[in-house]
Amino acid sequence: MVQAVVTLSEWEDRVVQMVKGKYGIPTKAETVSFIISEYAEMLLEPELRPEFVKEMLRLKSKGSLRKYSSFAEFENDIRSRRKTRQGARQASEAGPRAVRRGAAQNEGSGVA
């Protein structure tokens, strides 16, 4: 076991004392170890939020999730989807304007 001398501010010492009292831990050293282990668990092993798990299970059952054999395959799929979406967006944006522009030109020329 490694031993360390730790300098705590007054506030940090109060926090250690509160945790020590709340959980009934006998010593400050054990309290500091407890705080570190709790923080490490929270930081290193984050749990997924229940809403996220529920949404992923819904997508899985719906068949909306894909498996990729490599990152390159995933990247190519994303790029092709972007191109498809951009093309569709440009077509939908250009469509009504082009129709209006054409109608305005025809009105001025006397063509029905």
Secondary structure, 3 states (H helix, E strand, C coil): CCCCCCCCCHHHHHHHHHHHHHHCCCCHHHHHHHHHHHHHHHHHCCCCCHHHHHHHHHHHHHCCCCCCCCHHHHHHHHHHHHHHHHHHHHHHHHHHHHHHHHHHHHHHHCCC
